[in-house]
Amino acid sequence: MTESKENYTLSTGGAVDYAVGDTTAVDTGRGGVLHRINKFLLLDSASSERYSNEDLDPVRPEMRTWNARHYALFWISDHLSVSGFRSAASVMAVGLSWRLALLCIALANIIQGVFIVLNGVVGAKYHIPFSIQARASFGPYLAYLMIAMRMIVAIFWYGIQAYTGAECVQSMIFAIWPSFHNVKNHLPASAHITTQFMTAYVIYFLFCLPLHYVGVHKVKWLFLLKSITTPIAAFAIMGWIVAKAGVGQNSLFDQGNTKQGSALGWAFMGSLYSNIGSGVTLMVNAPDYSRYSATKYSHYTTAVAVPFTATVITIIGVIAASGSKILFGQILWDPLLIIDHWTSRGGRAAAFFCAFSFFLSQLGLNIAANSLAAANDMNCLFPRYINIRRGQFIASFLGSWALTPWNILTSAPAFLNFMSGYSVWLGPLCGILVSDFYFVHKQKYNVYELYNFHGMYRYKFGFNWRAFLAFTIGWVPLLPGFIPTVSSIKSVPGMVHLYNLGFFYGFGAACLSYYVICYFFPAKETYLEVPVYMAEDSASFEDMESSSANEK
């Protein structure tokens, strides 16, 4: 993105000029290939003074295009997906009936929705991403560690969701050309992937790339399309199952709890923690989406859309799986496996439509939930060279090819358990962000100082020890319960139970301890009487609004 040089003024008792596009720091070297490459890669909008660029700066007014319906549509299409269909499978597998599984998933998503909205308020008010928000809580340098942690998990899940997207493509090809089932495999067994599936994987990857080029403030049309097609596909599959098999005898609806007493209670809590944990990443980087909000309240629809859509797709998944047991003699939690049985001419047309709908869902899900988050994090870590567009491309290549998700899914269960338990760290991180914004700084940030590495949020050497201590309190006690899930070390029941309460402990302990520490050891230099916003009447980073009365 090209931007002319402008001077940005910070008014905090003295004037400091921030020159955007200033390449002095990198243009003083001698000539040569490396120098020319460096100059070519350097972003025009990069500021070596503010450690920022155009994509990392607060979102300009003309780019705040997401209304309440756009957030609702995003979550509708996000949950009505292949992953949503499968959500009840793991819960019922540990011994819960379909009723308790439904309650567990609904409760987990209510909690997710509430915290996504709570942490998203920062983005809606100040129009900044998570990576900039983190500087207020952790200091600019400690924030880098938190940002890197979030970036790693986003890249990992990009690869996993790309694998699911390839499954959708494979089902689409099966529907068009049934002979694709008979494609000869030319890859060795050690590759853990067939020629057939690799073909589908490459097609999915190539379809993703153009969408990474489109700005997130413009990609909301995809969510609208997804929200129309995916519900039709999901209800079509359920309707076909009910018409063919019904939901009567010998179905999952007859299955009760296979555990009783305290064992059932802890199985419920473990499943609740697992389902909440899958959404902690979205809680942490909620400002990455809410920063595009047209008003302060546009993203509030998330609190309703998340639990509603998750509950609906869970019911559809249970009904479909129940009917599949009657029709095929086995429980199929995957809607793609169900539609692969539609082999008549009309059935194949319907199968293609359903697979295509889920394919669109995976495209949007991977862009919004994973590549955008990773790109924002890379943008903050390397602001002179990586903007959101470049970051999304880097995340797509790393997640899709460097991680080789087909190897992870087929031969690395310990690694999968590790990534599933990643909320051990993200829960406390989210707790500190919420505590800092609502209780410590009382929603009063100076948006200009967040971009000043030597300003009021520097703390001691760019490191807020209060946040580090609270973060440690939040995750260390969970380790004894977490380690047995990724190794052969014998577990201690009490520690496992604490781990099953992981989000509640990690978030709660970090949130409370951070507030208490700040109460007794306040960083008074970071406290404000009134918040400071980016000037609404300016498209640049040049003026201030220092009165809450001017807040819109």
PLY file of the C-alpha trace (Angstrom):
ply
format ascii 1.0
element vertex 552
property float x
property float y
property float z
element edge 551
property int vertex1
property int vertex2
end_header
0.00 0.00 0.00
1.43 3.35 -0.98
1.12 6.32 1.28
2.70 9.74 1.03
4.95 10.92 3.81
3.04 12.61 6.57
3.98 13.93 9.97
2.00 12.53 12.86
2.02 14.59 16.02
1.71 13.23 19.53
0.53 15.78 22.07
1.35 14.64 25.58
2.97 17.74 26.97
5.52 17.87 24.14
5.51 17.41 20.41
7.01 14.34 18.76
7.03 13.94 14.99
6.49 10.48 13.54
7.40 10.30 9.88
5.49 7.68 7.98
7.43 6.24 5.09
10.73 7.32 6.60
13.26 4.86 5.21
16.34 6.67 6.50
17.18 3.83 8.86
17.46 1.36 6.02
18.64 3.49 3.11
22.03 4.42 4.56
23.66 1.14 3.69
25.90 0.52 0.74
24.53 -0.59 -2.59
24.18 -4.20 -3.52
21.64 -6.93 -4.02
20.63 -7.23 -0.36
20.14 -3.50 -0.08
17.92 -3.43 -3.16
15.91 -6.40 -1.91
15.47 -4.68 1.45
14.32 -1.49 -0.23
11.90 -3.45 -2.42
10.36 -5.31 0.55
10.07 -2.26 2.79
6.47 -1.06 3.09
5.82 2.49 1.92
3.64 3.15 4.94
6.12 1.72 7.47
7.23 3.96 10.32
10.45 3.03 12.09
9.56 5.56 14.80
6.13 4.20 15.64
6.89 0.52 14.86
3.76 0.52 12.77
2.34 0.72 9.27
-0.97 1.58 7.66
-2.59 -1.79 8.49
-1.46 -1.67 12.11
-2.66 1.90 12.68
-6.22 2.49 13.92
-8.76 1.72 11.21
-9.73 4.83 9.29
-13.43 5.83 9.33
-14.07 4.90 5.70
-12.91 1.34 6.39
-15.24 0.76 9.34
-17.84 -1.05 7.28
-19.00 -3.96 9.46
-22.51 -3.53 10.83
-24.38 -5.70 13.33
-25.75 -7.96 10.61
-22.28 -8.62 9.22
-21.07 -9.95 12.57
-24.20 -12.08 12.93
-23.79 -13.45 9.40
-20.15 -14.23 10.04
-20.95 -16.39 13.08
-23.85 -18.09 11.35
-21.63 -19.22 8.51
-18.73 -19.95 10.86
-20.58 -22.49 12.99
-22.67 -24.01 10.22
-19.62 -25.86 8.97
-18.08 -29.32 8.86
-16.43 -28.66 12.23
-19.77 -27.62 13.68
-21.37 -30.84 12.47
-18.72 -32.85 14.28
-18.88 -30.87 17.54
-21.05 -33.31 19.50
-19.00 -36.37 18.51
-16.18 -35.95 21.01
-18.56 -34.94 23.78
-20.77 -38.01 23.43
-17.66 -40.18 23.04
-16.61 -39.46 26.64
-19.93 -40.68 28.03
-22.46 -37.86 27.79
-25.95 -38.27 26.40
-27.04 -36.10 23.51
-28.94 -33.87 25.92
-25.91 -33.20 28.09
-23.74 -32.84 24.99
-26.11 -30.20 23.67
-26.10 -28.40 27.04
-22.31 -28.55 27.21
-21.81 -27.09 23.73
-24.47 -24.42 24.21
-22.96 -23.32 27.55
-19.44 -23.27 26.11
-20.54 -21.06 23.24
-22.50 -18.71 25.49
-19.26 -18.16 27.41
-17.34 -17.75 24.16
-19.81 -15.22 22.81
-19.78 -13.11 25.97
-15.99 -12.91 26.16
-15.58 -12.27 22.43
-17.85 -9.26 22.85
-16.13 -8.11 26.06
-12.66 -8.14 24.58
-13.95 -6.84 21.25
-15.03 -3.56 22.86
-11.38 -2.42 22.69
-11.38 -2.75 18.92
-14.77 -1.13 18.49
-13.80 1.90 20.62
-10.21 2.47 19.57
-10.19 0.60 16.21
-6.91 -1.14 17.08
-5.99 -4.84 16.75
-5.15 -7.25 19.56
-1.43 -6.82 18.95
-1.64 -3.11 19.83
-4.05 -3.69 22.70
-1.53 -6.08 24.27
1.01 -3.26 24.64
-1.18 -1.54 27.23
-1.28 -4.64 29.42
2.14 -6.21 28.93
4.40 -3.42 27.70
5.71 -3.37 24.11
8.36 -6.09 24.49
6.53 -8.59 26.69
3.57 -8.15 24.31
5.74 -9.64 21.56
5.81 -12.96 23.42
2.01 -12.99 23.74
1.59 -12.03 20.10
3.94 -14.80 18.96
1.98 -17.35 21.02
-1.25 -16.26 19.36
0.34 -16.28 15.91
1.60 -19.87 16.25
-1.82 -21.26 17.13
-3.45 -19.32 14.26
-1.02 -20.75 11.71
-1.52 -24.26 13.10
-5.31 -24.07 12.84
-5.03 -22.59 9.36
-3.42 -25.84 8.24
-5.99 -28.01 10.00
-8.88 -26.05 8.50
-7.21 -26.20 5.08
-7.26 -29.99 5.40
-11.00 -29.86 6.10
-11.46 -27.53 3.14
-9.69 -30.07 0.94
-12.16 -32.71 2.15
-14.94 -30.46 0.85
-13.20 -30.15 -2.52
-12.74 -33.92 -2.67
-16.48 -34.45 -2.10
-17.24 -31.90 -4.84
-15.03 -33.81 -7.27
-16.63 -37.13 -6.25
-20.03 -35.61 -7.07
-18.94 -34.44 -10.52
-16.68 -37.34 -11.47
-17.40 -40.53 -9.48
-14.43 -42.11 -11.23
-12.21 -39.91 -9.05
-12.73 -42.60 -6.38
-10.53 -44.86 -8.51
-7.60 -42.49 -9.04
-4.41 -44.46 -8.50
-2.22 -43.36 -5.63
1.37 -42.55 -6.61
2.54 -41.36 -3.18
4.22 -43.65 -0.61
2.41 -44.68 2.56
4.93 -42.66 4.60
3.53 -39.47 3.02
0.23 -39.97 4.91
-1.65 -38.47 1.97
-2.86 -39.89 -1.34
-2.58 -38.47 -4.84
-6.35 -38.14 -4.80
-6.43 -36.02 -1.67
-3.35 -34.00 -2.61
-5.16 -32.94 -5.78
-8.11 -31.67 -3.72
-5.74 -29.99 -1.25
-3.92 -28.04 -3.98
-7.24 -26.91 -5.49
-8.47 -25.64 -2.12
-5.18 -23.83 -1.49
-5.29 -22.09 -4.87
-8.87 -20.93 -4.29
-7.83 -19.42 -0.95
-5.00 -17.28 -2.29
-7.04 -14.61 -4.16
-9.20 -14.02 -1.09
-6.12 -13.17 0.97
-5.56 -10.27 -1.39
-8.95 -8.72 -0.57
-9.09 -6.48 2.50
-11.07 -7.86 5.43
-13.29 -4.78 5.40
-14.43 -5.88 1.91
-14.68 -9.64 2.38
-17.98 -9.44 4.29
-19.79 -10.40 1.07
-18.38 -13.89 1.53
-20.02 -14.16 4.95
-23.35 -13.16 3.41
-23.02 -15.85 0.74
-21.98 -18.45 3.31
-24.87 -17.59 5.61
-27.30 -18.35 2.76
-25.79 -21.54 1.37
-24.52 -23.36 4.47
-27.83 -23.38 6.41
-29.57 -24.72 3.28
-26.96 -27.48 2.99
-27.08 -28.37 6.69
-30.88 -28.57 6.83
-30.95 -30.48 3.53
-28.72 -33.19 4.97
-30.80 -33.39 8.13
-34.04 -33.46 6.14
-32.79 -36.30 3.96
-31.74 -38.31 7.01
-35.10 -37.83 8.71
-37.00 -38.73 5.53
-34.99 -41.90 4.96
-34.36 -43.16 8.48
-36.40 -41.17 10.94
-35.04 -40.71 14.44
-36.77 -43.54 16.22
-35.45 -46.84 17.57
-31.76 -47.73 17.78
-30.68 -44.13 17.42
-28.35 -41.88 19.39
-31.41 -40.34 20.98
-31.81 -43.56 22.95
-28.26 -43.35 24.27
-28.09 -42.18 27.87
-25.11 -41.18 29.95
-22.54 -43.98 30.13
-20.95 -42.43 33.21
-22.51 -41.64 36.54
-21.84 -39.53 39.61
-18.62 -37.55 39.87
-17.17 -39.27 36.78
-20.03 -37.84 34.74
-19.54 -34.40 36.28
-15.84 -34.30 35.44
-16.49 -35.65 31.95
-18.91 -32.75 31.46
-16.38 -30.22 32.78
-13.61 -31.65 30.61
-15.81 -31.39 27.53
-16.90 -27.88 28.52
-13.26 -26.83 28.87
-12.38 -28.39 25.52
-15.19 -26.58 23.71
-14.42 -23.26 25.38
-10.74 -23.76 24.61
-11.44 -24.05 20.90
-12.77 -20.49 21.00
-10.21 -18.85 23.30
-8.16 -17.78 20.30
-11.17 -15.83 19.03
-11.64 -14.26 22.46
-8.04 -13.06 22.48
-7.99 -11.56 19.00
-11.58 -10.26 19.02
-10.34 -6.68 18.38
-8.94 -7.85 15.03
-12.56 -8.05 13.82
-14.32 -5.50 15.99
-11.90 -2.75 14.91
-13.85 -2.65 11.62
-17.13 -2.06 13.47
-19.23 0.79 12.09
-20.38 1.69 15.62
-19.31 0.84 19.16
-22.12 -1.69 19.42
-22.16 -3.40 16.03
-20.25 -6.47 17.22
-22.65 -7.10 20.14
-24.71 -9.44 17.94
-21.86 -11.92 18.44
-23.12 -12.71 21.96
-26.35 -14.10 20.50
-25.15 -15.45 17.16
-22.36 -17.63 18.60
-24.40 -19.78 21.02
-27.49 -19.86 18.80
-25.72 -21.10 15.67
-23.52 -23.54 17.61
-26.56 -25.08 19.28
-28.49 -25.37 16.01
-25.65 -27.10 14.17
-25.12 -29.45 17.11
-28.76 -30.57 16.96
-28.47 -31.07 13.20
-25.27 -33.07 13.67
-26.82 -35.37 16.31
-29.89 -36.01 14.13
-27.75 -36.70 11.07
-25.39 -39.01 12.96
-28.33 -40.83 14.55
-29.94 -41.47 11.18
-26.65 -42.54 9.61
-26.40 -45.37 12.13
-29.76 -46.67 10.93
-29.01 -46.18 7.22
-25.38 -47.23 6.99
-24.81 -49.29 10.12
-22.27 -46.84 11.50
-22.35 -43.41 13.07
-21.18 -40.75 10.62
-20.49 -37.43 12.30
-19.00 -35.99 9.13
-21.60 -34.52 6.71
-19.18 -35.06 3.81
-19.19 -38.80 4.43
-22.99 -38.74 4.42
-23.31 -36.92 1.10
-20.72 -39.21 -0.47
-23.48 -41.85 -0.31
-25.66 -39.77 -2.61
-24.70 -41.54 -5.83
-27.76 -41.08 -8.05
-27.66 -38.36 -10.70
-29.88 -36.02 -8.69
-28.17 -37.07 -5.49
-24.76 -36.16 -6.89
-26.04 -32.70 -7.84
-27.29 -32.20 -4.28
-24.02 -33.57 -2.92
-22.06 -31.05 -4.98
-24.17 -28.15 -3.70
-23.73 -29.25 -0.07
-19.99 -29.81 -0.47
-19.63 -26.45 -2.23
-21.51 -24.73 0.61
-19.19 -26.23 3.21
-16.25 -25.33 0.96
-17.30 -21.66 1.07
-17.69 -21.95 4.82
-14.13 -23.24 5.18
-12.78 -20.45 2.98
-14.37 -17.75 5.11
-13.58 -19.51 8.39
-9.90 -19.87 7.56
-9.57 -16.27 6.44
-11.38 -14.62 9.33
-10.44 -16.92 12.21
-6.89 -17.88 11.26
-5.10 -16.07 8.45
-6.31 -12.62 9.50
-5.28 -13.24 13.12
-1.84 -14.53 12.12
-1.39 -11.64 9.67
-2.18 -9.04 12.33
0.35 -10.67 14.64
3.08 -10.79 11.97
2.20 -7.21 11.09
3.05 -6.16 14.64
6.21 -8.27 14.89
7.60 -7.07 11.54
5.76 -3.80 10.77
8.34 -2.52 8.28
8.00 -5.53 6.00
4.69 -7.29 6.65
1.21 -5.83 6.34
-2.05 -7.77 6.62
-2.04 -8.83 2.97
1.52 -10.16 3.05
0.93 -11.75 6.45
-2.07 -13.68 5.18
-0.06 -15.12 2.31
2.77 -16.09 4.64
0.32 -17.74 7.07
-1.31 -19.67 4.24
1.99 -21.12 3.01
3.27 -21.93 6.50
0.00 -23.45 7.69
-0.76 -25.35 4.50
2.68 -26.63 3.54
5.29 -26.14 6.26
3.13 -27.81 8.92
1.87 -30.57 6.56
-1.44 -31.02 8.40
-2.00 -34.47 6.89
1.00 -35.71 8.90
-0.27 -34.06 12.08
-3.76 -35.51 11.76
-2.61 -39.04 11.00
0.54 -39.51 13.06
0.91 -36.87 15.74
-1.81 -37.31 18.40
0.42 -35.83 21.11
0.89 -32.66 19.07
-2.85 -32.43 18.48
-3.45 -32.75 22.23
-0.86 -30.06 22.81
-2.56 -27.62 20.46
-5.99 -28.46 21.86
-4.67 -27.62 25.32
-3.11 -24.36 24.15
-5.79 -22.47 26.06
-3.67 -23.19 29.15
-1.76 -20.09 28.04
-4.40 -18.22 26.04
-6.94 -18.28 28.89
-4.68 -16.30 31.26
-3.71 -14.01 28.40
-7.37 -13.22 27.75
-7.97 -12.72 31.48
-5.22 -10.10 31.71
-6.49 -8.23 28.65
-10.02 -8.03 30.10
-8.79 -7.09 33.58
-6.50 -4.37 32.28
-9.12 -2.78 30.04
-12.13 -2.89 32.34
-10.80 -2.85 35.90
-7.30 -1.38 35.87
-7.49 1.28 33.16
-11.30 1.51 33.21
-11.54 1.56 29.40
-9.30 4.64 29.18
-6.40 4.23 26.78
-4.34 6.78 24.90
-4.33 5.36 21.39
-1.35 7.49 20.34
0.78 6.34 23.25
0.12 2.71 22.31
2.20 3.40 19.19
5.02 5.10 21.13
7.57 2.57 22.40
9.04 5.19 24.73
5.73 6.52 26.00
3.46 5.93 28.96
2.91 2.19 28.32
6.61 1.33 28.24
6.66 0.29 31.91
10.15 -0.85 33.01
12.31 -1.70 29.98
9.16 -2.35 27.93
8.13 -5.15 30.31
5.14 -5.02 32.67
6.13 -7.36 35.50
2.60 -7.21 36.92
1.18 -8.85 33.82
3.99 -11.43 33.72
3.36 -12.44 37.34
-0.40 -12.70 36.82
0.14 -14.68 33.62
2.40 -17.12 35.50
-0.18 -17.53 38.27
-2.75 -18.34 35.60
-0.95 -21.18 33.78
1.68 -22.82 35.99
-0.79 -24.69 38.30
-2.42 -26.21 35.18
0.77 -27.85 33.92
0.58 -31.03 36.07
-2.82 -31.79 34.53
-1.78 -30.77 31.03
1.49 -32.72 30.71
-0.10 -36.23 30.95
-2.27 -35.40 27.92
0.82 -35.05 25.72
3.12 -37.65 27.33
3.13 -41.01 29.09
3.57 -39.45 32.52
1.05 -40.79 35.02
-1.64 -38.29 35.85
-2.72 -37.18 39.32
-6.54 -37.08 39.58
-6.65 -33.78 41.46
-4.41 -32.07 38.91
-6.46 -33.47 36.04
-9.61 -32.08 37.63
-7.96 -28.67 37.92
-6.94 -28.92 34.27
-10.56 -29.71 33.36
-11.41 -26.38 34.96
-8.56 -24.86 32.98
-10.30 -21.92 31.35
-12.17 -20.91 34.47
-9.05 -21.13 36.60
-6.62 -19.69 34.06
-8.83 -16.78 33.03
-10.14 -16.11 36.54
-6.81 -16.40 38.37
-4.96 -14.20 35.90
-7.76 -11.63 35.77
-8.08 -11.34 39.55
-4.38 -11.51 40.39
-3.54 -8.86 37.79
-6.12 -6.51 39.29
-4.88 -7.13 42.84
-1.23 -6.63 41.88
-2.05 -3.41 40.04
-4.09 -2.22 43.00
-1.14 -2.50 45.38
1.56 -1.67 42.83
-0.12 0.66 40.33
1.61 1.94 37.20
0.18 5.40 37.73
1.89 6.84 34.69
-0.49 4.78 32.51
-3.72 6.01 34.14
-5.86 8.62 32.40
-8.69 10.90 33.40
-10.23 10.69 29.94
-9.56 8.36 27.00
-7.70 9.55 23.91
-9.06 8.48 20.53
-7.92 8.85 16.97
-9.46 11.95 15.42
-12.68 10.91 13.66
-12.43 13.71 11.11
-8.97 12.71 9.95
-7.79 9.86 7.75
-4.31 10.11 9.25
-2.63 9.74 12.60
-2.26 13.43 13.29
-4.86 14.83 15.72
-6.21 13.81 19.09
-9.58 13.63 20.81
-8.94 13.89 24.50
-12.46 14.30 25.77
-14.89 11.46 26.33
-17.64 13.92 25.46
-16.47 13.73 21.86
-16.84 9.95 21.81
-19.41 8.77 19.31
0 1
1 2
2 3
3 4
4 5
5 6
6 7
7 8
8 9
9 10
10 11
11 12
12 13
13 14
14 15
15 16
16 17
17 18
18 19
19 20
20 21
21 22
22 23
23 24
24 25
25 26
26 27
27 28
28 29
29 30
30 31
31 32
32 33
33 34
34 35
35 36
36 37
37 38
38 39
39 40
40 41
41 42
42 43
43 44
44 45
45 46
46 47
47 48
48 49
49 50
50 51
51 52
52 53
53 54
54 55
55 56
56 57
57 58
58 59
59 60
60 61
61 62
62 63
63 64
64 65
65 66
66 67
67 68
68 69
69 70
70 71
71 72
72 73
73 74
74 75
75 76
76 77
77 78
78 79
79 80
80 81
81 82
82 83
83 84
84 85
85 86
86 87
87 88
88 89
89 90
90 91
91 92
92 93
93 94
94 95
95 96
96 97
97 98
98 99
99 100
100 101
101 102
102 103
103 104
104 105
105 106
106 107
107 108
108 109
109 110
110 111
111 112
112 113
113 114
114 115
115 116
116 117
117 118
118 119
119 120
120 121
121 122
122 123
123 124
124 125
125 126
126 127
127 128
128 129
129 130
130 131
131 132
132 133
133 134
134 135
135 136
136 137
137 138
138 139
139 140
140 141
141 142
142 143
143 144
144 145
145 146
146 147
147 148
148 149
149 150
150 151
151 152
152 153
153 154
154 155
155 156
156 157
157 158
158 159
159 160
160 161
161 162
162 163
163 164
164 165
165 166
166 167
167 168
168 169
169 170
170 171
171 172
172 173
173 174
174 175
175 176
176 177
177 178
178 179
179 180
180 181
181 182
182 183
183 184
184 185
185 186
186 187
187 188
188 189
189 190
190 191
191 192
192 193
193 194
194 195
195 196
196 197
197 198
198 199
199 200
200 201
201 202
202 203
203 204
204 205
205 206
206 207
207 208
208 209
209 210
210 211
211 212
212 213
213 214
214 215
215 216
216 217
217 218
218 219
219 220
220 221
221 222
222 223
223 224
224 225
225 226
226 227
227 228
228 229
229 230
230 231
231 232
232 233
233 234
234 235
235 236
236 237
237 238
238 239
239 240
240 241
241 242
242 243
243 244
244 245
245 246
246 247
247 248
248 249
249 250
250 251
251 252
252 253
253 254
254 255
255 256
256 257
257 258
258 259
259 260
260 261
261 262
262 263
263 264
264 265
265 266
266 267
267 268
268 269
269 270
270 271
271 272
272 273
273 274
274 275
275 276
276 277
277 278
278 279
279 280
280 281
281 282
282 283
283 284
284 285
285 286
286 287
287 288
288 289
289 290
290 291
291 292
292 293
293 294
294 295
295 296
296 297
297 298
298 299
299 300
300 301
301 302
302 303
303 304
304 305
305 306
306 307
307 308
308 309
309 310
310 311
311 312
312 313
313 314
314 315
315 316
316 317
317 318
318 319
319 320
320 321
321 322
322 323
323 324
324 325
325 326
326 327
327 328
328 329
329 330
330 331
331 332
332 333
333 334
334 335
335 336
336 337
337 338
338 339
339 340
340 341
341 342
342 343
343 344
344 345
345 346
346 347
347 348
348 349
349 350
350 351
351 352
352 353
353 354
354 355
355 356
356 357
357 358
358 359
359 360
360 361
361 362
362 363
363 364
364 365
365 366
366 367
367 368
368 369
369 370
370 371
371 372
372 373
373 374
374 375
375 376
376 377
377 378
378 379
379 380
380 381
381 382
382 383
383 384
384 385
385 386
386 387
387 388
388 389
389 390
390 391
391 392
392 393
393 394
394 395
395 396
396 397
397 398
398 399
399 400
400 401
401 402
402 403
403 404
404 405
405 406
406 407
407 408
408 409
409 410
410 411
411 412
412 413
413 414
414 415
415 416
416 417
417 418
418 419
419 420
420 421
421 422
422 423
423 424
424 425
425 426
426 427
427 428
428 429
429 430
430 431
431 432
432 433
433 434
434 435
435 436
436 437
437 438
438 439
439 440
440 441
441 442
442 443
443 444
444 445
445 446
446 447
447 448
448 449
449 450
450 451
451 452
452 453
453 454
454 455
455 456
456 457
457 458
458 459
459 460
460 461
461 462
462 463
463 464
464 465
465 466
466 467
467 468
468 469
469 470
470 471
471 472
472 473
473 474
474 475
475 476
476 477
477 478
478 479
479 480
480 481
481 482
482 483
483 484
484 485
485 486
486 487
487 488
488 489
489 490
490 491
491 492
492 493
493 494
494 495
495 496
496 497
497 498
498 499
499 500
500 501
501 502
502 503
503 504
504 505
505 506
506 507
507 508
508 509
509 510
510 511
511 512
512 513
513 514
514 515
515 516
516 517
517 518
518 519
519 520
520 521
521 522
522 523
523 524
524 525
525 526
526 527
527 528
528 529
529 530
530 531
531 532
532 533
533 534
534 535
535 536
536 537
537 538
538 539
539 540
540 541
541 542
542 543
543 544
544 545
545 546
546 547
547 548
548 549
549 550
550 551
